[in-house]
Amino acid sequence: MPLKNCFLAFFILIVSCAILGSCTSRSDGQLRTLLQKGVGHGYPGIAMLIQEGNGKIHSSAVGYSDLEHHTPLRVEDAFHMASINKTFTAVAILRLIDEGKLSLNDTLKDRLGAAASRIPYADRITISQLLDHSSGIYPTNNDMDYLTTIIGPKADPARVWKPEELVALANKNRSKPAGLPGEGHFYSDTNYILLGMIVERTTGRSYKEYVRKTVIEPLGMRSTYFYSDYMGKNAHPPVVPVQGYLLSTKDLRAVIEPNAMFRPVPGDYGKDVQLLNTTLAAERTDAAGGLVTTLPELLKFASALFRGKLLSPQSQKFMMSAVEGMEVQPLEKKRIWALQAIHKPYGVLLYKEGDGPGGVNTLMAYRPATDEIFLGFTNSFGYFNEVDFMMDDVIGKFVLNN
């Protein structure tokens, strides 16, 4: 082939890859092979996006975004990010601290007054302790009165719990705290619901408006939105999330019986096991778990967050503090602070994971030693090994082979 024609063919190939995103590298093929094992485990679909420190991106998706209609899952598909949402709230709070409008040492009583007066130890619990889950506050996300309206007998896909209603579940005359302030890390959505209330009290704006205007829009995340803004039959969100599925086992049903509105997907999933479409059980708690995004858009946030472009050096140090000293900790040692950290055979990961009865497991991870970012999600809940699979069977093997 003449040199001119070779150049023309190469140019057409490059343009086609850019437009269609259809060109797959050897590493992307390897990633796809690793992800395919997740489908073998029973996940309806799984997608991941990896960015190397030099900016090179690898991505792949396997399985289905909609099992009933056999719609293939794509890397660009939207999904509920679940508790990754909490990092947006943490950034909002830390930016207000950077602006001198808040302090890590401010207490709940200082900032919310009567609105938090029934929370045990409200005069001692600090913003710092809310951020890193060391407040000891009762976890309303596990409360049966809440869960029964999300996935259980009283499930109501149209209901949005107000922050004040959720906080009331942690009142001292109703629920015991998980621990004392500053004496352990006890994961609780209540911490971040309260932080969302502090954002509103401090700025005079709604939590969602503040996060949209100061984080989401400046990062150009045009397809990222709060699910609670687009609920109902006549809603038209920027992008529609994938369908979510819950593995309904005998053990799960012993804790809570899923509502009959969540229809089973035909198939053999084992004795006394069904796979239910629980898309409408997606959580909508806004400050703790209400955002919808895509992997390419989440990369914009993750890159800015992990690479220090959103916060002051002091606030960035607080946000990243979970990794300090982790390299000398035993393998599989975990921390759950403002972000999470774990020591893996391939190094220390700083991360945030999420899951929910709406049928989702999510991961946003960073390997500080190599400046690599790892993002992924499955549209399944109930296997209780989805995040471990992404960390060990996908990230671990991908890293060791590249």
C-alpha positions in Angstrom: 0.0 0.0 0.0 1.5 3.4 -0.9 2.6 5.5 2.0 -0.1 8.2 1.4 -2.8 5.5 1.5 -1.3 4.0 4.7 -1.4 7.4 6.4 -5.0 7.9 5.2 -6.1 4.6 6.5 -4.4 5.3 9.9 -6.1 8.7 10.1 -9.5 7.1 9.4 -8.9 4.5 12.1 -8.0 7.1 14.7 -11.0 9.2 13.9 -13.3 6.2 14.0 -11.9 5.2 17.4 -12.4 8.7 18.8 -16.0 8.9 17.5 -17.2 5.4 18.2 -15.0 4.4 21.1 -14.8 1.0 19.3 -11.1 0.4 19.3 -9.9 -2.0 22.0 -6.3 -2.3 23.3 -4.8 -5.5 24.4 -5.2 -4.3 28.0 -8.9 -3.5 27.4 -9.3 -7.0 26.1 -7.7 -8.4 29.2 -9.9 -6.2 31.4 -13.0 -7.6 29.6 -11.8 -11.2 30.2 -11.4 -10.4 33.9 -14.9 -8.8 34.1 -16.5 -11.7 32.3 -15.7 -13.9 35.4 -18.1 -11.6 37.3 -20.9 -12.5 35.0 -19.9 -16.1 35.7 -20.5 -15.4 39.4 -24.0 -14.3 38.6 -23.7 -10.5 38.3 -26.2 -9.2 35.6 -23.5 -6.8 34.4 -20.2 -5.2 35.4 -18.2 -2.3 34.0 -14.9 -0.8 34.9 -12.7 2.2 33.9 -9.0 2.5 34.8 -6.9 5.5 34.3 -3.1 5.1 34.6 -0.9 7.8 36.1 0.1 8.9 32.5 -3.6 9.5 31.7 -4.1 6.4 29.6 -7.5 4.9 30.0 -8.7 1.3 29.9 -12.4 0.4 30.0 -14.8 -2.4 29.4 -18.3 -3.6 30.2 -19.8 -7.1 30.1 -23.3 -8.6 30.8 -26.5 -6.7 30.6 -27.9 -3.3 31.7 -31.4 -4.8 31.4 -31.6 -8.6 31.8 -35.2 -8.8 30.8 -34.6 -7.1 27.4 -31.0 -8.5 27.0 -29.6 -5.0 26.6 -25.8 -5.1 26.6 -24.1 -3.1 29.4 -21.9 -0.2 28.1 -19.1 1.7 29.9 -21.1 4.9 29.2 -24.2 3.7 31.0 -25.6 5.6 34.0 -25.8 4.1 37.4 -26.6 5.0 41.0 -23.3 5.7 42.7 -24.7 4.9 46.2 -22.3 5.9 49.0 -19.7 7.3 46.7 -22.1 10.2 46.9 -20.7 10.9 50.5 -17.4 12.1 49.0 -19.3 14.9 47.3 -20.7 15.9 50.6 -17.3 15.7 52.3 -15.9 18.0 49.6 -18.7 20.5 50.1 -18.1 20.6 53.9 -14.3 20.8 53.6 -14.6 23.6 51.1 -16.7 25.6 53.5 -13.9 24.9 56.1 -11.4 26.2 53.6 -13.5 29.3 53.2 -13.5 29.9 57.0 -17.2 29.3 57.3 -16.9 26.1 59.3 -14.3 24.3 61.5 -13.5 20.7 61.9 -14.0 21.2 65.6 -17.5 22.7 65.4 -20.1 20.6 67.1 -23.5 19.5 66.0 -25.0 21.7 68.7 -22.9 24.7 67.4 -24.1 24.2 63.8 -27.6 22.7 64.0 -28.9 23.7 67.4 -32.4 22.4 68.1 -32.4 20.3 64.9 -29.9 18.0 66.4 -30.8 18.4 70.1 -32.1 14.8 70.4 -29.0 13.2 69.0 -27.0 11.7 71.9 -23.8 13.7 72.6 -24.7 16.5 70.1 -22.7 18.9 72.2 -19.6 16.7 71.8 -19.8 15.4 68.3 -17.7 17.4 65.9 -17.8 17.9 62.1 -14.5 15.9 61.9 -16.2 13.0 63.6 -19.2 13.1 61.2 -16.8 13.1 58.3 -14.8 10.1 59.4 -17.6 8.1 61.0 -16.2 8.4 64.5 -19.3 10.1 65.9 -20.9 6.9 67.2 -24.3 8.1 65.8 -26.9 5.4 65.2 -26.9 4.2 61.5 -30.4 5.0 60.2 -29.5 3.3 56.9 -30.0 0.0 58.7 -33.2 1.0 60.5 -36.1 -1.3 59.7 -38.6 1.6 59.7 -36.6 3.1 56.8 -35.8 -0.1 54.9 -39.4 -1.3 54.9 -40.3 1.8 52.9 -37.4 1.2 50.4 -37.4 -2.5 49.8 -39.8 -4.1 52.3 -43.6 -4.5 52.7 -44.2 -0.8 52.7 -42.0 0.0 49.8 -42.9 3.3 48.2 -40.8 4.3 45.1 -42.3 7.8 45.2 -41.3 8.5 48.8 -38.3 10.7 49.6 -37.4 10.8 53.3 -36.6 14.3 54.5 -33.3 14.7 56.4 -35.2 15.6 59.5 -37.2 12.4 59.3 -34.1 10.3 59.0 -32.3 12.1 61.8 -35.3 11.5 64.0 -34.6 7.7 63.7 -31.4 8.4 65.7 -33.1 10.2 68.5 -31.9 9.2 72.0 -35.5 8.3 73.1 -35.7 5.8 70.2 -32.3 4.3 69.3 -29.0 3.7 71.1 -25.9 5.2 69.5 -23.4 2.8 68.0 -20.6 4.1 70.2 -19.2 7.1 72.0 -17.8 10.1 70.0 -14.2 9.6 69.1 -14.0 6.1 70.4 -14.2 4.1 67.2 -15.4 4.3 63.6 -19.0 3.2 63.1 -20.2 3.6 59.5 -23.5 5.5 59.5 -25.4 7.4 56.7 -26.7 9.6 59.5 -23.4 11.3 59.7 -23.7 12.5 56.1 -27.3 13.4 56.3 -26.4 15.7 59.2 -23.5 17.1 57.1 -25.9 17.9 54.3 -28.1 19.8 56.8 -25.0 21.7 57.9 -24.3 22.7 54.3 -27.8 24.1 54.0 -27.7 25.9 57.4 -24.2 27.4 56.6 -24.8 28.5 53.0 -28.5 29.3 53.0 -28.9 27.2 49.9 -30.3 23.7 49.4 -27.7 20.9 49.7 -28.4 19.8 46.1 -28.1 23.3 44.6 -24.8 23.9 46.5 -23.2 20.6 45.3 -24.5 21.2 41.8 -23.1 24.7 41.5 -19.8 24.2 43.3 -18.8 20.7 42.3 -20.8 19.0 39.6 -21.2 21.8 37.1 -17.7 23.2 37.4 -16.3 19.7 36.7 -18.5 19.5 33.5 -20.5 16.5 34.8 -23.5 17.1 32.6 -25.0 13.7 33.0 -24.7 13.5 36.8 -27.8 14.3 38.7 -29.7 13.7 41.9 -32.2 10.9 41.5 -34.8 12.6 43.7 -35.1 15.4 41.1 -36.3 13.0 38.5 -38.7 10.6 40.2 -42.1 9.8 38.7 -43.5 8.7 35.4 -43.2 12.0 33.6 -39.6 12.7 34.7 -36.9 13.1 32.0 -33.5 12.7 33.5 -30.3 13.5 31.5 -29.6 9.8 31.3 -31.6 6.8 32.5 -29.8 4.5 35.0 -29.3 0.8 34.3 -31.7 -1.7 35.8 -30.8 -3.0 39.2 -31.2 -6.5 40.6 -31.3 -8.0 44.1 -30.4 -11.6 44.9 -33.2 -12.6 47.1 -32.0 -15.5 49.3 -33.6 -17.3 52.3 -31.2 -15.5 54.6 -32.0 -12.1 53.2 -35.7 -12.7 53.4 -35.3 -13.7 57.1 -34.2 -10.1 57.7 -36.7 -8.3 55.4 -39.2 -9.6 52.9 -38.9 -7.7 49.6 -42.1 -6.2 48.4 -44.1 -8.1 45.7 -43.8 -5.1 43.4 -40.2 -6.2 42.7 -40.7 -8.8 40.0 -38.5 -11.9 39.7 -36.3 -12.4 36.6 -36.9 -15.9 35.0 -34.0 -18.3 35.6 -32.5 -20.8 38.0 -30.5 -19.0 40.7 -30.4 -21.8 43.2 -32.8 -23.4 45.8 -35.0 -20.8 47.5 -33.3 -18.0 45.5 -34.7 -15.4 43.1 -33.2 -12.5 41.2 -35.5 -9.5 41.6 -35.6 -6.3 39.6 -35.4 -3.8 42.4 -34.5 -0.7 40.2 -37.3 1.3 42.0 -35.7 0.6 45.4 -32.8 3.0 44.5 -32.0 5.1 47.6 -32.6 8.9 47.4 -31.1 10.3 50.5 -29.3 13.0 48.6 -26.3 13.8 50.9 -25.6 10.1 51.7 -26.7 8.3 48.5 -28.7 10.0 45.8 -26.5 10.8 42.8 -26.6 9.1 39.4 -23.5 9.3 37.2 -21.5 7.5 34.5 -18.0 6.1 34.7 -16.5 8.7 32.4 -18.1 11.5 34.4 -17.1 10.0 37.8 -13.6 10.0 36.5 -13.7 13.8 36.3 -14.6 14.0 40.0 -12.2 11.2 41.0 -9.2 12.7 39.2 -9.9 16.2 40.7 -10.4 14.7 44.2 -7.5 12.3 44.4 -5.1 14.6 42.7 -5.7 17.5 45.0 -7.6 19.9 42.7 -10.7 20.4 44.9 -9.4 21.2 48.4 -6.7 23.1 50.2 -3.6 21.1 51.1 -4.8 20.9 54.8 -8.3 19.7 53.8 -6.7 17.3 51.2 -4.6 15.8 53.9 -7.6 15.2 56.1 -9.5 13.6 53.2 -6.6 11.3 52.3 -5.6 10.5 55.9 -6.9 6.9 55.8 -3.9 5.8 53.8 -1.3 7.0 56.4 0.8 4.1 57.6 -1.3 1.5 55.8 1.7 0.1 54.0 3.0 -1.4 57.2 -0.4 -2.8 58.2 -1.3 -6.5 57.7 -2.7 -7.4 54.3 -6.5 -6.9 54.1 -6.4 -4.4 56.9 -9.2 -1.8 56.4 -10.0 1.7 57.6 -13.3 3.5 57.2 -12.7 7.2 57.6 -13.8 10.1 55.3 -12.4 7.7 52.6 -11.6 4.1 53.1 -8.2 2.4 52.8 -7.1 -1.2 52.5 -3.7 -2.9 52.2 -3.8 -5.3 49.2 -1.0 -7.5 47.9 -0.6 -5.0 45.0 -0.4 -2.0 47.3 -2.5 0.4 49.4 -5.9 1.5 47.9 -7.7 4.6 49.0 -11.3 4.1 48.0 -15.0 4.6 48.5 -17.5 1.9 47.9 -21.3 1.9 47.8 -24.2 -0.5 47.5 -27.9 -0.5 47.8 -31.1 -2.5 47.6 -31.8 -0.8 44.3 -29.4 -3.3 42.8 -26.0 -1.7 42.8 -22.4 -2.1 44.0 -19.9 0.7 43.2 -16.2 1.4 43.6 -14.1 4.5 43.3 -10.4 3.7 44.1 -7.0 5.3 43.9 -3.5 3.7 44.2 -1.3 6.6 45.5 1.9 4.8 44.7 1.2 4.8 41.0 -1.4 7.6 40.7 -3.9 5.1 39.2 -7.7 5.5 39.4 -10.1 2.5 39.3 -13.8 3.0 38.9 -16.4 0.3 38.6 -20.0 -0.9 39.2 -22.2 -3.9 39.1 -26.0 -3.7 38.7 -26.5 -6.3 41.4 -26.9 -6.4 45.2 -27.1 -9.4 47.5 -24.1 -11.5 46.5 -22.0 -9.5 49.0 -18.8 -10.1 47.2 -19.1 -7.6 44.3 -16.6 -5.0 45.6 -14.1 -7.7 46.7 -14.3 -9.2 43.2 -13.6 -5.8 41.6 -10.6 -5.2 44.0 -9.1 -8.7 43.9 -10.1 -10.4 40.7 -10.1 -7.4 38.4 -7.9 -4.6 39.8 -5.4 -7.0 41.4 -4.9 -9.2 38.4 -5.0 -6.3 35.9 -2.3 -4.4 37.9 -0.1 -7.5 38.2 -0.3 -8.3 34.5 0.5 -4.8 33.2 
